[in-house]
């Protein structure tokens, strides 16, 4: 849903901006998501949904 609604995303942690940029970029960074206690959309659990696998 976030990818459908938002072309850019800002992530805050401890009151500081830790990411500001394209939503699809942050959703494809599983290490960043895990480090910031975030989860990717369910479809991103499938490898073919990742940017590097895009046609």
PyMOL Python script that loads the backbone (N, CA, C, O; Angstrom):
from pymol import cmd

cmd.read_pdbstr("""\
ATOM      1  N   UNK A   1       0.812  -1.180   0.000  1.00  0.00           N
ATOM      2  CA  UNK A   1       0.000   0.000   0.000  1.00  0.00           C
ATOM      3  C   UNK A   1       0.868   1.262   0.000  1.00  0.00           C
ATOM      4  O   UNK A   1       0.573   2.212  -0.725  1.00  0.00           O
ATOM      5  N   UNK A   2       1.926   1.279   0.801  1.00  0.00           N
ATOM      6  CA  UNK A   2       2.788   2.464   0.848  1.00  0.00           C
ATOM      7  C   UNK A   2       3.364   2.770  -0.528  1.00  0.00           C
ATOM      8  O   UNK A   2       3.443   3.931  -0.930  1.00  0.00           O
ATOM      9  N   UNK A   3       3.762   1.736  -1.245  1.00  0.00           N
ATOM     10  CA  UNK A   3       4.340   1.935  -2.572  1.00  0.00           C
ATOM     11  C   UNK A   3       3.298   2.477  -3.544  1.00  0.00           C
ATOM     12  O   UNK A   3       3.624   3.270  -4.428  1.00  0.00           O
ATOM     13  N   UNK A   4       2.056   2.057  -3.386  1.00  0.00           N
ATOM     14  CA  UNK A   4       0.976   2.539  -4.250  1.00  0.00           C
ATOM     15  C   UNK A   4       0.609   3.992  -3.960  1.00  0.00           C
ATOM     16  O   UNK A   4       0.200   4.725  -4.861  1.00  0.00           O
ATOM     17  N   UNK A   5       0.756   4.403  -2.711  1.00  0.00           N
ATOM     18  CA  UNK A   5       0.302   5.730  -2.305  1.00  0.00           C
ATOM     19  C   UNK A   5       1.403   6.786  -2.217  1.00  0.00           C
ATOM     20  O   UNK A   5       1.137   7.977  -2.383  1.00  0.00           O
ATOM     21  N   UNK A   6       2.638   6.354  -1.957  1.00  0.00           N
ATOM     22  CA  UNK A   6       3.714   7.310  -1.671  1.00  0.00           C
ATOM     23  C   UNK A   6       4.919   7.084  -2.573  1.00  0.00           C
ATOM     24  O   UNK A   6       5.495   5.996  -2.571  1.00  0.00           O
ATOM     25  N   UNK A   7       5.299   8.070  -3.325  1.00  0.00           N
ATOM     26  CA  UNK A   7       6.486   7.936  -4.172  1.00  0.00           C
ATOM     27  C   UNK A   7       7.767   8.173  -3.380  1.00  0.00           C
ATOM     28  O   UNK A   7       8.842   7.728  -3.783  1.00  0.00           O
ATOM     29  N   UNK A   8       7.652   8.874  -2.253  1.00  0.00           N
ATOM     30  CA  UNK A   8       8.825   9.082  -1.399  1.00  0.00           C
ATOM     31  C   UNK A   8       8.445   8.814   0.055  1.00  0.00           C
ATOM     32  O   UNK A   8       7.279   8.892   0.445  1.00  0.00           O
ATOM     33  N   UNK A   9       9.470   8.498   0.841  1.00  0.00           N
ATOM     34  CA  UNK A   9       9.273   8.108   2.233  1.00  0.00           C
ATOM     35  C   UNK A   9      10.330   8.765   3.111  1.00  0.00           C
ATOM     36  O   UNK A   9      11.484   8.910   2.707  1.00  0.00           O
ATOM     37  N   UNK A  10       9.932   9.155   4.301  1.00  0.00           N
ATOM     38  CA  UNK A  10      10.860   9.648   5.315  1.00  0.00           C
ATOM     39  C   UNK A  10      10.722   8.724   6.515  1.00  0.00           C
ATOM     40  O   UNK A  10       9.617   8.486   7.004  1.00  0.00           O
ATOM     41  N   UNK A  11      11.861   8.201   6.990  1.00  0.00           N
ATOM     42  CA  UNK A  11      11.871   7.322   8.156  1.00  0.00           C
ATOM     43  C   UNK A  11      12.597   8.051   9.278  1.00  0.00           C
ATOM     44  O   UNK A  11      13.713   8.541   9.104  1.00  0.00           O
ATOM     45  N   UNK A  12      11.938   8.112  10.436  1.00  0.00           N
ATOM     46  CA  UNK A  12      12.522   8.747  11.614  1.00  0.00           C
ATOM     47  C   UNK A  12      12.914   7.680  12.627  1.00  0.00           C
ATOM     48  O   UNK A  12      12.231   6.666  12.769  1.00  0.00           O
ATOM     49  N   UNK A  13      14.012   7.912  13.326  1.00  0.00           N
ATOM     50  CA  UNK A  13      14.443   7.040  14.412  1.00  0.00           C
ATOM     51  C   UNK A  13      15.078   7.918  15.481  1.00  0.00           C
ATOM     52  O   UNK A  13      16.026   8.653  15.206  1.00  0.00           O
ATOM     53  N   UNK A  14      14.569   7.841  16.667  1.00  0.00           N
ATOM     54  CA  UNK A  14      15.099   8.671  17.743  1.00  0.00           C
ATOM     55  C   UNK A  14      14.988  10.157  17.449  1.00  0.00           C
ATOM     56  O   UNK A  14      15.823  10.947  17.890  1.00  0.00           O
ATOM     57  N   UNK A  15      13.958  10.538  16.707  1.00  0.00           N
ATOM     58  CA  UNK A  15      13.751  11.949  16.385  1.00  0.00           C
ATOM     59  C   UNK A  15      14.617  12.477  15.255  1.00  0.00           C
ATOM     60  O   UNK A  15      14.609  13.675  14.972  1.00  0.00           O
ATOM     61  N   UNK A  16      15.373  11.581  14.601  1.00  0.00           N
ATOM     62  CA  UNK A  16      16.243  11.989  13.492  1.00  0.00           C
ATOM     63  C   UNK A  16      15.826  11.285  12.213  1.00  0.00           C
ATOM     64  O   UNK A  16      15.361  10.146  12.239  1.00  0.00           O
ATOM     65  N   UNK A  17      15.996  11.973  11.102  1.00  0.00           N
ATOM     66  CA  UNK A  17      15.723  11.377   9.796  1.00  0.00           C
ATOM     67  C   UNK A  17      16.840  10.385   9.472  1.00  0.00           C
ATOM     68  O   UNK A  17      18.009  10.761   9.390  1.00  0.00           O
ATOM     69  N   UNK A  18      16.470   9.113   9.289  1.00  0.00           N
ATOM     70  CA  UNK A  18      17.462   8.096   8.951  1.00  0.00           C
ATOM     71  C   UNK A  18      17.347   7.668   7.490  1.00  0.00           C
ATOM     72  O   UNK A  18      18.232   6.996   6.961  1.00  0.00           O
ATOM     73  N   UNK A  19      16.256   8.062   6.848  1.00  0.00           N
ATOM     74  CA  UNK A  19      16.090   7.815   5.416  1.00  0.00           C
ATOM     75  C   UNK A  19      15.119   8.830   4.866  1.00  0.00           C
ATOM     76  O   UNK A  19      14.106   9.148   5.489  1.00  0.00           O
ATOM     77  N   UNK A  20      15.439   9.335   3.696  1.00  0.00           N
ATOM     78  CA  UNK A  20      14.540  10.200   2.950  1.00  0.00           C
ATOM     79  C   UNK A  20      14.797   9.939   1.479  1.00  0.00           C
ATOM     80  O   UNK A  20      15.867  10.258   0.960  1.00  0.00           O
ATOM     81  N   UNK A  21      13.815   9.358   0.811  1.00  0.00           N
ATOM     82  CA  UNK A  21      14.006   9.040  -0.597  1.00  0.00           C
ATOM     83  C   UNK A  21      12.869   8.218  -1.147  1.00  0.00           C
ATOM     84  O   UNK A  21      11.790   8.157  -0.558  1.00  0.00           O
ATOM     85  N   UNK A  22      13.116   7.577  -2.292  1.00  0.00           N
ATOM     86  CA  UNK A  22      12.070   6.791  -2.952  1.00  0.00           C
ATOM     87  C   UNK A  22      11.575   5.637  -2.075  1.00  0.00           C
ATOM     88  O   UNK A  22      12.369   4.912  -1.476  1.00  0.00           O
ATOM     89  N   UNK A  23      10.281   5.484  -2.014  1.00  0.00           N
ATOM     90  CA  UNK A  23       9.679   4.416  -1.209  1.00  0.00           C
ATOM     91  C   UNK A  23      10.171   3.056  -1.648  1.00  0.00           C
ATOM     92  O   UNK A  23      10.483   2.218  -0.802  1.00  0.00           O
ATOM     93  N   UNK A  24      10.252   2.811  -2.942  1.00  0.00           N
ATOM     94  CA  UNK A  24      10.678   1.488  -3.414  1.00  0.00           C
ATOM     95  C   UNK A  24      12.118   1.180  -3.005  1.00  0.00           C
ATOM     96  O   UNK A  24      12.472   0.016  -2.817  1.00  0.00           O
ATOM     97  N   UNK A  25      12.940   2.203  -2.867  1.00  0.00           N
ATOM     98  CA  UNK A  25      14.320   1.977  -2.442  1.00  0.00           C
ATOM     99  C   UNK A  25      14.374   1.502  -0.993  1.00  0.00           C
ATOM    100  O   UNK A  25      15.077   0.540  -0.683  1.00  0.00           O
ATOM    101  N   UNK A  26      13.643   2.163  -0.108  1.00  0.00           N
ATOM    102  CA  UNK A  26      13.658   1.751   1.304  1.00  0.00           C
ATOM    103  C   UNK A  26      13.001   0.387   1.483  1.00  0.00           C
ATOM    104  O   UNK A  26      13.439  -0.403   2.319  1.00  0.00           O
ATOM    105  N   UNK A  27      11.962   0.103   0.714  1.00  0.00           N
ATOM    106  CA  UNK A  27      11.289  -1.186   0.848  1.00  0.00           C
ATOM    107  C   UNK A  27      12.144  -2.340   0.338  1.00  0.00           C
ATOM    108  O   UNK A  27      11.911  -3.489   0.713  1.00  0.00           O
ATOM    109  N   UNK A  28      13.114  -2.057  -0.498  1.00  0.00           N
ATOM    110  CA  UNK A  28      13.995  -3.096  -1.025  1.00  0.00           C
ATOM    111  C   UNK A  28      15.249  -3.289  -0.187  1.00  0.00           C
ATOM    112  O   UNK A  28      16.076  -4.142  -0.510  1.00  0.00           O
ATOM    113  N   UNK A  29      15.407  -2.517   0.877  1.00  0.00           N
ATOM    114  CA  UNK A  29      16.597  -2.627   1.729  1.00  0.00           C
ATOM    115  C   UNK A  29      16.232  -3.390   2.997  1.00  0.00           C
ATOM    116  O   UNK A  29      15.919  -2.782   4.021  1.00  0.00           O
ATOM    117  N   UNK A  30      16.272  -4.718   2.931  1.00  0.00           N
ATOM    118  CA  UNK A  30      15.826  -5.541   4.055  1.00  0.00           C
ATOM    119  C   UNK A  30      16.668  -5.322   5.310  1.00  0.00           C
ATOM    120  O   UNK A  30      16.146  -5.394   6.422  1.00  0.00           O
ATOM    121  N   UNK A  31      17.959  -5.056   5.145  1.00  0.00           N
ATOM    122  CA  UNK A  31      18.821  -4.805   6.309  1.00  0.00           C
ATOM    123  C   UNK A  31      18.397  -3.516   7.018  1.00  0.00           C
ATOM    124  O   UNK A  31      18.301  -3.480   8.245  1.00  0.00           O
ATOM    125  N   UNK A  32      18.146  -2.472   6.250  1.00  0.00           N
ATOM    126  CA  UNK A  32      17.691  -1.206   6.818  1.00  0.00           C
ATOM    127  C   UNK A  32      16.355  -1.389   7.531  1.00  0.00           C
ATOM    128  O   UNK A  32      16.179  -0.909   8.650  1.00  0.00           O
ATOM    129  N   UNK A  33      15.418  -2.078   6.891  1.00  0.00           N
ATOM    130  CA  UNK A  33      14.107  -2.306   7.490  1.00  0.00           C
ATOM    131  C   UNK A  33      14.245  -3.043   8.816  1.00  0.00           C
ATOM    132  O   UNK A  33      13.644  -2.646   9.814  1.00  0.00           O
ATOM    133  N   UNK A  34      15.024  -4.103   8.831  1.00  0.00           N
ATOM    134  CA  UNK A  34      15.216  -4.885  10.047  1.00  0.00           C
ATOM    135  C   UNK A  34      15.848  -4.026  11.151  1.00  0.00           C
ATOM    136  O   UNK A  34      15.401  -4.055  12.298  1.00  0.00           O
ATOM    137  N   UNK A  35      16.875  -3.275  10.801  1.00  0.00           N
ATOM    138  CA  UNK A  35      17.576  -2.427  11.767  1.00  0.00           C
ATOM    139  C   UNK A  35      16.640  -1.386  12.390  1.00  0.00           C
ATOM    140  O   UNK A  35      16.830  -0.988  13.539  1.00  0.00           O
ATOM    141  N   UNK A  36      15.641  -0.951  11.639  1.00  0.00           N
ATOM    142  CA  UNK A  36      14.721   0.082  12.118  1.00  0.00           C
ATOM    143  C   UNK A  36      13.364  -0.484  12.524  1.00  0.00           C
ATOM    144  O   UNK A  36      12.382   0.252  12.632  1.00  0.00           O
ATOM    145  N   UNK A  37      13.317  -1.798  12.748  1.00  0.00           N
ATOM    146  CA  UNK A  37      12.101  -2.481  13.202  1.00  0.00           C
ATOM    147  C   UNK A  37      10.909  -2.231  12.285  1.00  0.00           C
ATOM    148  O   UNK A  37       9.785  -2.018  12.742  1.00  0.00           O
ATOM    149  N   UNK A  38      11.178  -2.264  10.985  1.00  0.00           N
ATOM    150  CA  UNK A  38      10.136  -2.080   9.973  1.00  0.00           C
ATOM    151  C   UNK A  38       9.989  -3.373   9.184  1.00  0.00           C
ATOM    152  O   UNK A  38      10.889  -4.213   9.181  1.00  0.00           O
ATOM    153  N   UNK A  39       8.864  -3.527   8.523  1.00  0.00           N
ATOM    154  CA  UNK A  39       8.624  -4.692   7.685  1.00  0.00           C
ATOM    155  C   UNK A  39       8.249  -4.257   6.289  1.00  0.00           C
ATOM    156  O   UNK A  39       7.527  -3.280   6.094  1.00  0.00           O
ATOM    157  N   UNK A  40       8.747  -4.994   5.330  1.00  0.00           N
ATOM    158  CA  UNK A  40       8.376  -4.754   3.933  1.00  0.00           C
ATOM    159  C   UNK A  40       6.978  -5.320   3.700  1.00  0.00           C
ATOM    160  O   UNK A  40       6.537  -6.200   4.440  1.00  0.00           O
ATOM    161  N   UNK A  41       6.284  -4.828   2.690  1.00  0.00           N
ATOM    162  CA  UNK A  41       4.986  -5.415   2.352  1.00  0.00           C
ATOM    163  C   UNK A  41       5.141  -6.907   2.080  1.00  0.00           C
ATOM    164  O   UNK A  41       6.213  -7.363   1.682  1.00  0.00           O
ATOM    165  N   UNK A  42       4.092  -7.648   2.291  1.00  0.00           N
ATOM    166  CA  UNK A  42       4.132  -9.098   2.137  1.00  0.00           C
ATOM    167  C   UNK A  42       4.634  -9.515   0.763  1.00  0.00           C
ATOM    168  O   UNK A  42       5.395 -10.478   0.658  1.00  0.00           O
ATOM    169  N   UNK A  43       4.233  -8.824  -0.284  1.00  0.00           N
ATOM    170  CA  UNK A  43       4.676  -9.225  -1.626  1.00  0.00           C
ATOM    171  C   UNK A  43       6.193  -9.085  -1.783  1.00  0.00           C
ATOM    172  O   UNK A  43       6.779  -9.744  -2.642  1.00  0.00           O
ATOM    173  N   UNK A  44       6.836  -8.246  -0.978  1.00  0.00           N
ATOM    174  CA  UNK A  44       8.289  -8.075  -1.082  1.00  0.00           C
ATOM    175  C   UNK A  44       9.052  -9.267  -0.509  1.00  0.00           C
ATOM    176  O   UNK A  44      10.271  -9.353  -0.663  1.00  0.00           O
ATOM    177  N   UNK A  45       8.355 -10.175   0.143  1.00  0.00           N
ATOM    178  CA  UNK A  45       8.995 -11.394   0.623  1.00  0.00           C
ATOM    179  C   UNK A  45       9.286 -12.332  -0.543  1.00  0.00           C
ATOM    180  O   UNK A  45      10.074 -13.269  -0.414  1.00  0.00           O
ATOM    181  N   UNK A  46       8.657 -12.078  -1.665  1.00  0.00           N
ATOM    182  CA  UNK A  46       8.864 -12.892  -2.862  1.00  0.00           C
ATOM    183  C   UNK A  46       9.977 -12.253  -3.686  1.00  0.00           C
ATOM    184  O   UNK A  46       9.909 -11.059  -3.979  1.00  0.00           O
ATOM    185  N   UNK A  47      10.993 -13.014  -4.064  1.00  0.00           N
ATOM    186  CA  UNK A  47      12.154 -12.445  -4.776  1.00  0.00           C
ATOM    187  C   UNK A  47      11.790 -11.674  -6.039  1.00  0.00           C
ATOM    188  O   UNK A  47      12.456 -10.689  -6.361  1.00  0.00           O
ATOM    189  N   UNK A  48      10.766 -12.087  -6.757  1.00  0.00           N
ATOM    190  CA  UNK A  48      10.448 -11.414  -8.009  1.00  0.00           C
ATOM    191  C   UNK A  48       9.846 -10.032  -7.797  1.00  0.00           C
ATOM    192  O   UNK A  48       9.638  -9.304  -8.767  1.00  0.00           O
ATOM    193  N   UNK A  49       9.561  -9.649  -6.556  1.00  0.00           N
ATOM    194  CA  UNK A  49       9.054  -8.311  -6.263  1.00  0.00           C
ATOM    195  C   UNK A  49      10.193  -7.322  -5.990  1.00  0.00           C
ATOM    196  O   UNK A  49       9.959  -6.115  -5.942  1.00  0.00           O
ATOM    197  N   UNK A  50      11.408  -7.813  -5.813  1.00  0.00           N
ATOM    198  CA  UNK A  50      12.540  -6.954  -5.517  1.00  0.00           C
ATOM    199  C   UNK A  50      12.986  -6.187  -6.761  1.00  0.00           C
ATOM    200  O   UNK A  50      12.862  -6.696  -7.875  1.00  0.00           O
ATOM    201  N   UNK A  51      13.495  -4.985  -6.588  1.00  0.00           N
ATOM    202  CA  UNK A  51      13.912  -4.159  -7.724  1.00  0.00           C
ATOM    203  C   UNK A  51      14.945  -4.842  -8.597  1.00  0.00           C
ATOM    204  O   UNK A  51      14.886  -4.741  -9.822  1.00  0.00           O
ATOM    205  N   UNK A  52      15.899  -5.542  -7.979  1.00  0.00           N
ATOM    206  CA  UNK A  52      16.949  -6.153  -8.789  1.00  0.00           C
ATOM    207  C   UNK A  52      16.419  -7.292  -9.658  1.00  0.00           C
ATOM    208  O   UNK A  52      17.102  -7.730 -10.584  1.00  0.00           O
ATOM    209  N   UNK A  53      15.208  -7.776  -9.372  1.00  0.00           N
ATOM    210  CA  UNK A  53      14.594  -8.838 -10.165  1.00  0.00           C
ATOM    211  C   UNK A  53      13.552  -8.285 -11.130  1.00  0.00           C
ATOM    212  O   UNK A  53      12.908  -9.048 -11.850  1.00  0.00           O
ATOM    213  N   UNK A  54      13.382  -6.991 -11.150  1.00  0.00           N
ATOM    214  CA  UNK A  54      12.358  -6.386 -12.006  1.00  0.00           C
ATOM    215  C   UNK A  54      12.725  -6.561 -13.479  1.00  0.00           C
ATOM    216  O   UNK A  54      13.901  -6.539 -13.842  1.00  0.00           O
ATOM    217  N   UNK A  55      11.713  -6.732 -14.313  1.00  0.00           N
ATOM    218  CA  UNK A  55      11.978  -6.886 -15.765  1.00  0.00           C
ATOM    219  C   UNK A  55      12.536  -5.626 -16.388  1.00  0.00           C
ATOM    220  O   UNK A  55      12.808  -5.599 -17.589  1.00  0.00           O
TER     221      UNK A  55
END
""", "prot")
cmd.dss("prot")
cmd.show_as("cartoon", "prot")
cmd.util.cbc("prot")
cmd.orient("prot")
